[in-house]
């Protein structure tokens, strides 16, 4: 799959939402009373709300929010796994 296709899946106006979701996830991870399993749900819900605020209320906005939340969590895990792999070598 080419990068152009992947870029086409997420609306460019939501890149700031993606960054915000990454920060939200980071803050939640550092908060002792927040269980790790809830972070993905909070980040996804925040992404949906932000996407609706940016794009307007529609099914596409909800789908865009889910995609942005998923990419934020995936990106965080990718960085984390690379760091852990580098530490093991």
Secondary structure, 3 states (H helix, E strand, C coil): CCHHHHHHHCCHHHHHHHHHHHHHHHHHHHCCCCCHHHHHHHHHHHHHHHHHHHHCCCHHHHHHHHHHHHHHHHHHHHHHHHHHHHHHC
